[in-house]
Amino acid sequence: MNLSWLEWLPETIKSLLLQISPDILIQMEEVRIREGRPLEINGPEGHRFVTLQGTLTLDAKTAYFPKRDDSRRMLDLISNHSLYTMEEELRKGFVTVPGGHRVGLAGRTVLSGGHVELIRDISGFNMRIAREIRGVADPILPYLIDLRARRIRHTLILSPPQHGKTTLMRDLARQISSGGYGQSEMSLQGIKVGIVDERSEIAGSLRGVPSFDVGPRTDVMDACPKAEGMMMMIRSMSPEVLMVDEIGRMEDANAVTEGLHAGITVIATAHGAGTDELKQRPALALLLENQMFERYVVLNRTSQGLGFRILDQQQRTLQLRDTQGRVQGGGSLV
């Protein structure tokens, strides 16, 4: 059980969480620390507050209330005792710590020219816990492979926040880079993959070296703005598959289009419960209108866990037959 993310929490809060059942800890998705307000965790069963005894409750009044010292210690830990070196992170509102865990920040903003310069008086933290789930992409890959052309199809993965887009991207990178998938008589070899990892979440790089297994033929452009990073990858690393998380701005759409026209397969993610929502966002609506993606993977939570649907280039539900001849257009992830 990998609980390395606990190292980035204040000792008081860490000791409370260690009293929680290991079965809950290994599934935990978020830890929310709000100074003077109840300590909260989020997982598959929703939010719970944490008491001084390390038990979970829905009653906020009985929870532990983090103090000013907890906030100061949290900042000290995630900044490696050098808060002044985090100017860029403070401008963006989050810090990514080793392991790919992202810590969101809330406090008082300082403006310059009408734009956020940094965040001061930080009193709220949201640690999103990154995990590596090998094989989570297994049910998805058959829909993305074009065996006749021996290539991966241009793909956009959609879901609301915290539905596993980044975890899926991580395993797709590993499997595409490693190769060996597909039918045994036509299994594909490993393909060169380039990841533009603006938030350091997909690869979880530490000093430029991925901490997650993203495959043997994968190059990572870490902590680089998406649009700029995509163009840098195309010019310098000649990827066959280019992967990027959370596109949404017009410059992202332009870079995706440039990659597609350069003969590179693009796999990207975006926030949204379905393609209809994307039509309300100008940059993504343009990509849909021009049918730039050949596959859409829509992730959704069900009573059985995390499910998915596959749509084709015209945004119609795609149907494939499994080994028993049954028609499938979706399913559940591991």
Contacts in CASP RR format, 6 or more apart in sequence:
PFRMAT RR
TARGET T0000
AUTHOR 0000-0000-0000
METHOD contacts of the structure
MODEL  1
MNLSWLEWLPETIKSLLLQISPDILIQMEEVRIREGRPLEINGPEGHRFV
TLQGTLTLDAKTAYFPKRDDSRRMLDLISNHSLYTMEEELRKGFVTVPGG
HRVGLAGRTVLSGGHVELIRDISGFNMRIAREIRGVADPILPYLIDLRAR
RIRHTLILSPPQHGKTTLMRDLARQISSGGYGQSEMSLQGIKVGIVDERS
EIAGSLRGVPSFDVGPRTDVMDACPKAEGMMMMIRSMSPEVLMVDEIGRM
EDANAVTEGLHAGITVIATAHGAGTDELKQRPALALLLENQMFERYVVLN
RTSQGLGFRILDQQQRTLQLRDTQGRVQGGGSLV
1 22 0 8 1.000
1 25 0 8 1.000
1 26 0 8 1.000
2 131 0 8 1.000
3 25 0 8 1.000
3 26 0 8 1.000
4 99 0 8 1.000
5 97 0 8 1.000
5 99 0 8 1.000
5 101 0 8 1.000
5 127 0 8 1.000
5 129 0 8 1.000
5 130 0 8 1.000
6 14 0 8 1.000
6 17 0 8 1.000
6 18 0 8 1.000
7 77 0 8 1.000
8 74 0 8 1.000
8 77 0 8 1.000
8 78 0 8 1.000
8 97 0 8 1.000
8 101 0 8 1.000
8 103 0 8 1.000
8 127 0 8 1.000
9 17 0 8 1.000
9 31 0 8 1.000
9 33 0 8 1.000
9 74 0 8 1.000
9 77 0 8 1.000
9 127 0 8 1.000
10 33 0 8 1.000
10 66 0 8 1.000
10 69 0 8 1.000
10 70 0 8 1.000
10 73 0 8 1.000
10 74 0 8 1.000
10 77 0 8 1.000
11 73 0 8 1.000
12 64 0 8 1.000
12 66 0 8 1.000
12 69 0 8 1.000
12 70 0 8 1.000
13 31 0 8 1.000
13 33 0 8 1.000
13 39 0 8 1.000
13 64 0 8 1.000
13 66 0 8 1.000
13 70 0 8 1.000
16 39 0 8 1.000
16 50 0 8 1.000
16 51 0 8 1.000
16 52 0 8 1.000
16 54 0 8 1.000
16 64 0 8 1.000
17 25 0 8 1.000
17 31 0 8 1.000
17 41 0 8 1.000
17 50 0 8 1.000
17 54 0 8 1.000
18 25 0 8 1.000
19 53 0 8 1.000
19 54 0 8 1.000
19 55 0 8 1.000
20 41 0 8 1.000
20 50 0 8 1.000
20 54 0 8 1.000
20 55 0 8 1.000
20 56 0 8 1.000
24 43 0 8 1.000
24 56 0 8 1.000
27 43 0 8 1.000
27 44 0 8 1.000
28 41 0 8 1.000
28 42 0 8 1.000
28 43 0 8 1.000
28 129 0 8 1.000
29 42 0 8 1.000
29 43 0 8 1.000
29 44 0 8 1.000
29 128 0 8 1.000
29 129 0 8 1.000
29 162 0 8 1.000
30 40 0 8 1.000
30 41 0 8 1.000
30 42 0 8 1.000
30 43 0 8 1.000
30 126 0 8 1.000
30 127 0 8 1.000
30 128 0 8 1.000
30 129 0 8 1.000
30 162 0 8 1.000
31 39 0 8 1.000
31 40 0 8 1.000
31 41 0 8 1.000
31 125 0 8 1.000
31 126 0 8 1.000
31 127 0 8 1.000
31 129 0 8 1.000
32 39 0 8 1.000
32 40 0 8 1.000
32 41 0 8 1.000
32 42 0 8 1.000
32 124 0 8 1.000
32 125 0 8 1.000
32 126 0 8 1.000
32 127 0 8 1.000
33 39 0 8 1.000
33 66 0 8 1.000
33 70 0 8 1.000
33 71 0 8 1.000
33 74 0 8 1.000
33 124 0 8 1.000
33 125 0 8 1.000
33 126 0 8 1.000
33 127 0 8 1.000
34 40 0 8 1.000
34 66 0 8 1.000
34 106 0 8 1.000
34 123 0 8 1.000
34 124 0 8 1.000
34 125 0 8 1.000
35 66 0 8 1.000
35 67 0 8 1.000
35 68 0 8 1.000
35 70 0 8 1.000
35 71 0 8 1.000
35 123 0 8 1.000
35 124 0 8 1.000
36 65 0 8 1.000
36 66 0 8 1.000
36 67 0 8 1.000
36 123 0 8 1.000
37 60 0 8 1.000
37 65 0 8 1.000
37 66 0 8 1.000
38 49 0 8 1.000
38 50 0 8 1.000
38 60 0 8 1.000
38 61 0 8 1.000
38 63 0 8 1.000
38 64 0 8 1.000
38 65 0 8 1.000
39 49 0 8 1.000
39 50 0 8 1.000
39 63 0 8 1.000
39 64 0 8 1.000
39 65 0 8 1.000
39 66 0 8 1.000
40 47 0 8 1.000
40 48 0 8 1.000
40 49 0 8 1.000
40 50 0 8 1.000
40 63 0 8 1.000
41 47 0 8 1.000
41 48 0 8 1.000
41 49 0 8 1.000
41 50 0 8 1.000
41 56 0 8 1.000
42 48 0 8 1.000
42 162 0 8 1.000
44 305 0 8 1.000
48 56 0 8 1.000
48 57 0 8 1.000
48 58 0 8 1.000
49 56 0 8 1.000
49 57 0 8 1.000
49 58 0 8 1.000
49 59 0 8 1.000
49 60 0 8 1.000
49 62 0 8 1.000
49 63 0 8 1.000
50 56 0 8 1.000
50 57 0 8 1.000
50 63 0 8 1.000
50 64 0 8 1.000
51 57 0 8 1.000
51 62 0 8 1.000
51 63 0 8 1.000
51 64 0 8 1.000
52 64 0 8 1.000
54 64 0 8 1.000
57 63 0 8 1.000
71 122 0 8 1.000
71 123 0 8 1.000
71 124 0 8 1.000
71 125 0 8 1.000
74 103 0 8 1.000
74 125 0 8 1.000
75 83 0 8 1.000
75 122 0 8 1.000
76 83 0 8 1.000
78 95 0 8 1.000
78 97 0 8 1.000
78 103 0 8 1.000
79 85 0 8 1.000
79 86 0 8 1.000
79 95 0 8 1.000
86 95 0 8 1.000
87 118 0 8 1.000
89 95 0 8 1.000
89 96 0 8 1.000
89 105 0 8 1.000
90 105 0 8 1.000
90 118 0 8 1.000
90 119 0 8 1.000
91 116 0 8 1.000
91 117 0 8 1.000
91 118 0 8 1.000
91 119 0 8 1.000
93 104 0 8 1.000
93 105 0 8 1.000
93 119 0 8 1.000
94 102 0 8 1.000
94 103 0 8 1.000
94 104 0 8 1.000
94 105 0 8 1.000
94 199 0 8 1.000
95 102 0 8 1.000
95 103 0 8 1.000
95 104 0 8 1.000
95 105 0 8 1.000
96 102 0 8 1.000
96 103 0 8 1.000
96 199 0 8 1.000
96 200 0 8 1.000
96 201 0 8 1.000
96 204 0 8 1.000
96 223 0 8 1.000
97 103 0 8 1.000
98 204 0 8 1.000
98 206 0 8 1.000
98 211 0 8 1.000
99 130 0 8 1.000
99 204 0 8 1.000
99 206 0 8 1.000
99 211 0 8 1.000
99 212 0 8 1.000
100 130 0 8 1.000
100 200 0 8 1.000
100 201 0 8 1.000
100 203 0 8 1.000
100 204 0 8 1.000
100 211 0 8 1.000
100 212 0 8 1.000
101 127 0 8 1.000
101 128 0 8 1.000
101 129 0 8 1.000
101 130 0 8 1.000
102 127 0 8 1.000
102 128 0 8 1.000
102 130 0 8 1.000
102 199 0 8 1.000
102 200 0 8 1.000
102 201 0 8 1.000
103 125 0 8 1.000
103 126 0 8 1.000
103 127 0 8 1.000
103 128 0 8 1.000
104 124 0 8 1.000
104 125 0 8 1.000
104 126 0 8 1.000
104 127 0 8 1.000
104 128 0 8 1.000
105 119 0 8 1.000
105 122 0 8 1.000
105 124 0 8 1.000
105 125 0 8 1.000
106 119 0 8 1.000
106 122 0 8 1.000
106 123 0 8 1.000
106 124 0 8 1.000
106 125 0 8 1.000
106 126 0 8 1.000
107 119 0 8 1.000
107 120 0 8 1.000
107 121 0 8 1.000
107 122 0 8 1.000
107 123 0 8 1.000
107 124 0 8 1.000
108 119 0 8 1.000
108 120 0 8 1.000
108 121 0 8 1.000
109 116 0 8 1.000
109 117 0 8 1.000
109 118 0 8 1.000
109 119 0 8 1.000
109 120 0 8 1.000
110 116 0 8 1.000
110 117 0 8 1.000
110 118 0 8 1.000
110 119 0 8 1.000
110 120 0 8 1.000
111 117 0 8 1.000
128 162 0 8 1.000
130 166 0 8 1.000
130 167 0 8 1.000
130 201 0 8 1.000
130 204 0 8 1.000
130 212 0 8 1.000
131 167 0 8 1.000
132 167 0 8 1.000
132 170 0 8 1.000
132 171 0 8 1.000
132 212 0 8 1.000
132 213 0 8 1.000
133 167 0 8 1.000
133 171 0 8 1.000
133 334 0 8 1.000
134 171 0 8 1.000
134 174 0 8 1.000
134 213 0 8 1.000
135 171 0 8 1.000
135 175 0 8 1.000
135 334 0 8 1.000
136 167 0 8 1.000
136 168 0 8 1.000
136 171 0 8 1.000
136 333 0 8 1.000
136 334 0 8 1.000
137 168 0 8 1.000
137 171 0 8 1.000
137 172 0 8 1.000
137 174 0 8 1.000
137 175 0 8 1.000
138 334 0 8 1.000
139 308 0 8 1.000
139 330 0 8 1.000
139 331 0 8 1.000
139 332 0 8 1.000
139 333 0 8 1.000
139 334 0 8 1.000
140 168 0 8 1.000
140 172 0 8 1.000
140 297 0 8 1.000
140 308 0 8 1.000
140 310 0 8 1.000
140 333 0 8 1.000
141 172 0 8 1.000
141 175 0 8 1.000
141 181 0 8 1.000
141 182 0 8 1.000
142 182 0 8 1.000
142 320 0 8 1.000
143 295 0 8 1.000
143 297 0 8 1.000
143 310 0 8 1.000
143 318 0 8 1.000
143 320 0 8 1.000
144 152 0 8 1.000
144 153 0 8 1.000
144 155 0 8 1.000
144 172 0 8 1.000
144 267 0 8 1.000
144 295 0 8 1.000
145 151 0 8 1.000
145 152 0 8 1.000
145 153 0 8 1.000
145 181 0 8 1.000
145 182 0 8 1.000
145 188 0 8 1.000
146 152 0 8 1.000
146 153 0 8 1.000
147 182 0 8 1.000
147 183 0 8 1.000
147 186 0 8 1.000
147 188 0 8 1.000
150 186 0 8 1.000
150 188 0 8 1.000
151 240 0 8 1.000
151 265 0 8 1.000
152 176 0 8 1.000
152 191 0 8 1.000
152 241 0 8 1.000
152 265 0 8 1.000
152 267 0 8 1.000
153 265 0 8 1.000
153 294 0 8 1.000
153 295 0 8 1.000
154 260 0 8 1.000
154 265 0 8 1.000
154 266 0 8 1.000
154 267 0 8 1.000
154 292 0 8 1.000
154 293 0 8 1.000
154 294 0 8 1.000
154 295 0 8 1.000
155 265 0 8 1.000
155 266 0 8 1.000
155 267 0 8 1.000
155 268 0 8 1.000
155 293 0 8 1.000
155 294 0 8 1.000
155 295 0 8 1.000
155 296 0 8 1.000
155 297 0 8 1.000
156 267 0 8 1.000
156 268 0 8 1.000
156 269 0 8 1.000
156 270 0 8 1.000
156 287 0 8 1.000
156 293 0 8 1.000
156 295 0 8 1.000
156 296 0 8 1.000
156 297 0 8 1.000
157 165 0 8 1.000
157 168 0 8 1.000
157 169 0 8 1.000
157 267 0 8 1.000
157 268 0 8 1.000
157 269 0 8 1.000
157 270 0 8 1.000
157 296 0 8 1.000
157 297 0 8 1.000
157 299 0 8 1.000
158 165 0 8 1.000
158 269 0 8 1.000
158 270 0 8 1.000
158 271 0 8 1.000
158 272 0 8 1.000
158 273 0 8 1.000
158 274 0 8 1.000
158 275 0 8 1.000
158 278 0 8 1.000
158 296 0 8 1.000
158 297 0 8 1.000
158 298 0 8 1.000
158 299 0 8 1.000
159 165 0 8 1.000
159 269 0 8 1.000
159 271 0 8 1.000
159 272 0 8 1.000
159 273 0 8 1.000
159 298 0 8 1.000
159 299 0 8 1.000
159 300 0 8 1.000
160 271 0 8 1.000
160 272 0 8 1.000
160 273 0 8 1.000
161 271 0 8 1.000
163 299 0 8 1.000
163 300 0 8 1.000
163 301 0 8 1.000
163 306 0 8 1.000
164 299 0 8 1.000
164 306 0 8 1.000
165 245 0 8 1.000
165 246 0 8 1.000
165 269 0 8 1.000
165 299 0 8 1.000
166 201 0 8 1.000
166 202 0 8 1.000
166 245 0 8 1.000
166 269 0 8 1.000
168 297 0 8 1.000
168 299 0 8 1.000
168 333 0 8 1.000
169 202 0 8 1.000
169 243 0 8 1.000
169 245 0 8 1.000
169 267 0 8 1.000
169 269 0 8 1.000
170 202 0 8 1.000
170 203 0 8 1.000
170 212 0 8 1.000
170 214 0 8 1.000
172 243 0 8 1.000
172 267 0 8 1.000
173 193 0 8 1.000
173 194 0 8 1.000
173 195 0 8 1.000
173 202 0 8 1.000
173 203 0 8 1.000
173 214 0 8 1.000
173 215 0 8 1.000
173 218 0 8 1.000
173 243 0 8 1.000
174 213 0 8 1.000
174 214 0 8 1.000
174 215 0 8 1.000
174 218 0 8 1.000
175 181 0 8 1.000
176 190 0 8 1.000
176 191 0 8 1.000
176 193 0 8 1.000
176 241 0 8 1.000
177 190 0 8 1.000
177 191 0 8 1.000
177 192 0 8 1.000
177 193 0 8 1.000
177 214 0 8 1.000
177 215 0 8 1.000
177 216 0 8 1.000
177 217 0 8 1.000
177 218 0 8 1.000
178 190 0 8 1.000
178 215 0 8 1.000
178 216 0 8 1.000
178 217 0 8 1.000
179 187 0 8 1.000
179 188 0 8 1.000
179 189 0 8 1.000
179 190 0 8 1.000
179 191 0 8 1.000
180 187 0 8 1.000
180 188 0 8 1.000
180 189 0 8 1.000
180 190 0 8 1.000
181 187 0 8 1.000
181 188 0 8 1.000
182 188 0 8 1.000
190 217 0 8 1.000
191 217 0 8 1.000
191 240 0 8 1.000
191 241 0 8 1.000
192 217 0 8 1.000
192 218 0 8 1.000
192 219 0 8 1.000
192 237 0 8 1.000
192 238 0 8 1.000
192 239 0 8 1.000
192 240 0 8 1.000
192 241 0 8 1.000
193 214 0 8 1.000
193 215 0 8 1.000
193 217 0 8 1.000
193 218 0 8 1.000
193 219 0 8 1.000
193 239 0 8 1.000
193 240 0 8 1.000
193 241 0 8 1.000
193 242 0 8 1.000
193 243 0 8 1.000
194 218 0 8 1.000
194 219 0 8 1.000
194 220 0 8 1.000
194 221 0 8 1.000
194 233 0 8 1.000
194 237 0 8 1.000
194 239 0 8 1.000
194 241 0 8 1.000
194 242 0 8 1.000
194 243 0 8 1.000
195 202 0 8 1.000
195 203 0 8 1.000
195 214 0 8 1.000
195 218 0 8 1.000
195 219 0 8 1.000
195 220 0 8 1.000
195 221 0 8 1.000
195 243 0 8 1.000
195 244 0 8 1.000
196 221 0 8 1.000
196 224 0 8 1.000
196 226 0 8 1.000
196 229 0 8 1.000
196 230 0 8 1.000
196 233 0 8 1.000
196 242 0 8 1.000
196 243 0 8 1.000
196 244 0 8 1.000
196 245 0 8 1.000
197 203 0 8 1.000
197 204 0 8 1.000
197 205 0 8 1.000
197 220 0 8 1.000
197 221 0 8 1.000
197 222 0 8 1.000
197 223 0 8 1.000
197 224 0 8 1.000
197 245 0 8 1.000
198 223 0 8 1.000
198 224 0 8 1.000
198 225 0 8 1.000
198 226 0 8 1.000
198 244 0 8 1.000
198 245 0 8 1.000
198 246 0 8 1.000
199 223 0 8 1.000
199 245 0 8 1.000
199 246 0 8 1.000
200 222 0 8 1.000
200 223 0 8 1.000
201 245 0 8 1.000
202 212 0 8 1.000
202 214 0 8 1.000
202 220 0 8 1.000
202 243 0 8 1.000
202 245 0 8 1.000
203 210 0 8 1.000
203 211 0 8 1.000
203 212 0 8 1.000
203 214 0 8 1.000
203 218 0 8 1.000
203 220 0 8 1.000
203 222 0 8 1.000
204 210 0 8 1.000
204 211 0 8 1.000
204 212 0 8 1.000
204 222 0 8 1.000
205 211 0 8 1.000
205 220 0 8 1.000
205 222 0 8 1.000
205 223 0 8 1.000
208 220 0 8 1.000
208 222 0 8 1.000
210 218 0 8 1.000
210 220 0 8 1.000
214 220 0 8 1.000
219 233 0 8 1.000
219 237 0 8 1.000
219 239 0 8 1.000
221 229 0 8 1.000
221 232 0 8 1.000
221 233 0 8 1.000
221 237 0 8 1.000
224 232 0 8 1.000
226 244 0 8 1.000
226 245 0 8 1.000
226 246 0 8 1.000
226 247 0 8 1.000
226 251 0 8 1.000
226 252 0 8 1.000
226 255 0 8 1.000
227 249 0 8 1.000
227 251 0 8 1.000
227 252 0 8 1.000
227 254 0 8 1.000
227 255 0 8 1.000
228 255 0 8 1.000
229 255 0 8 1.000
230 242 0 8 1.000
230 244 0 8 1.000
230 252 0 8 1.000
230 255 0 8 1.000
230 256 0 8 1.000
230 258 0 8 1.000
230 259 0 8 1.000
231 255 0 8 1.000
231 258 0 8 1.000
233 239 0 8 1.000
233 242 0 8 1.000
234 242 0 8 1.000
234 258 0 8 1.000
234 259 0 8 1.000
234 262 0 8 1.000
234 264 0 8 1.000
239 264 0 8 1.000
240 264 0 8 1.000
240 265 0 8 1.000
241 264 0 8 1.000
241 265 0 8 1.000
241 266 0 8 1.000
241 267 0 8 1.000
242 259 0 8 1.000
242 264 0 8 1.000
242 265 0 8 1.000
242 266 0 8 1.000
242 267 0 8 1.000
243 266 0 8 1.000
243 267 0 8 1.000
243 268 0 8 1.000
244 252 0 8 1.000
244 256 0 8 1.000
244 266 0 8 1.000
244 267 0 8 1.000
244 268 0 8 1.000
244 269 0 8 1.000
245 268 0 8 1.000
245 269 0 8 1.000
246 269 0 8 1.000
246 270 0 8 1.000
246 271 0 8 1.000
247 253 0 8 1.000
247 256 0 8 1.000
247 268 0 8 1.000
247 269 0 8 1.000
247 270 0 8 1.000
247 283 0 8 1.000
247 284 0 8 1.000
248 270 0 8 1.000
248 281 0 8 1.000
248 283 0 8 1.000
248 284 0 8 1.000
249 283 0 8 1.000
250 282 0 8 1.000
250 283 0 8 1.000
252 283 0 8 1.000
253 283 0 8 1.000
253 284 0 8 1.000
253 286 0 8 1.000
253 287 0 8 1.000
256 266 0 8 1.000
256 268 0 8 1.000
256 287 0 8 1.000
256 292 0 8 1.000
257 287 0 8 1.000
257 290 0 8 1.000
257 292 0 8 1.000
259 266 0 8 1.000
260 266 0 8 1.000
260 292 0 8 1.000
266 293 0 8 1.000
270 278 0 8 1.000
270 284 0 8 1.000
272 278 0 8 1.000
273 298 0 8 1.000
273 300 0 8 1.000
274 296 0 8 1.000
274 298 0 8 1.000
275 288 0 8 1.000
275 296 0 8 1.000
275 298 0 8 1.000
275 311 0 8 1.000
275 315 0 8 1.000
278 284 0 8 1.000
278 285 0 8 1.000
278 287 0 8 1.000
278 288 0 8 1.000
279 285 0 8 1.000
279 288 0 8 1.000
287 293 0 8 1.000
288 315 0 8 1.000
291 313 0 8 1.000
291 314 0 8 1.000
293 313 0 8 1.000
294 312 0 8 1.000
294 313 0 8 1.000
295 310 0 8 1.000
295 311 0 8 1.000
295 312 0 8 1.000
295 313 0 8 1.000
295 318 0 8 1.000
296 310 0 8 1.000
296 311 0 8 1.000
296 312 0 8 1.000
296 315 0 8 1.000
297 308 0 8 1.000
297 309 0 8 1.000
297 310 0 8 1.000
298 308 0 8 1.000
298 309 0 8 1.000
298 310 0 8 1.000
298 311 0 8 1.000
299 306 0 8 1.000
299 307 0 8 1.000
299 308 0 8 1.000
299 333 0 8 1.000
300 306 0 8 1.000
300 307 0 8 1.000
300 308 0 8 1.000
300 309 0 8 1.000
301 307 0 8 1.000
302 332 0 8 1.000
304 332 0 8 1.000
305 332 0 8 1.000
305 333 0 8 1.000
306 332 0 8 1.000
306 333 0 8 1.000
307 330 0 8 1.000
307 331 0 8 1.000
307 332 0 8 1.000
307 333 0 8 1.000
308 330 0 8 1.000
308 331 0 8 1.000
308 332 0 8 1.000
308 333 0 8 1.000
309 317 0 8 1.000
309 329 0 8 1.000
309 330 0 8 1.000
309 331 0 8 1.000
310 317 0 8 1.000
310 318 0 8 1.000
310 320 0 8 1.000
310 329 0 8 1.000
310 330 0 8 1.000
311 317 0 8 1.000
311 318 0 8 1.000
312 318 0 8 1.000
317 329 0 8 1.000
318 329 0 8 1.000
319 327 0 8 1.000
319 328 0 8 1.000
319 329 0 8 1.000
320 327 0 8 1.000
320 328 0 8 1.000
320 329 0 8 1.000
321 327 0 8 1.000
321 328 0 8 1.000
322 328 0 8 1.000
END
